[in-house]
Amino acid sequence: MATDTAESRRAHLRGITVTALSALIGLAAAFGSYLVAGGPTDVAAVYILIGAIIAQFPVLQATGVKEDFSGKDYAYVAFMTFSLWFVCLTILYTAGVSL
C-alpha cells in the first residue's frame, strides 16, 4: 500500500513538473518572440519556439523527470509549449503591448 502511494505521488509530481516547465517556457518563448520578431508574420518567432521546445529536454533530464519519456511525452511537452506560446503571443499582438 505504501509503495503504491509513493509511486502515485512520484508520478503526480512528475506530471506537475513537466506541465509547469512547459507552460513557463512557452510563456518565456512568447515574450522572446515578441521582442525579436518584427510582427505577426515574422518567421523568427517560430524559430524561437522551436529552440524553446528543444532546450527544455536537457532541463527535464537534469531535473530527473526524463527517465522514462515516450513519444507521447515528447508530443505533450511540444504541444503544451506551443499552446502557451501561441496564446500569449496572440494576446501580446492583439493588445498592442510595447515592451
Secondary structure by P-SEA (a helix, b strand, c coil): caaaaaaaaaaaaaaaaaaaaaaaaaaaaaaaaaacccccccaaaaaaaaaaaaaaaaaaaaacccccccaaaaaaaaaaaaaaaaaaaaaaaaacccc
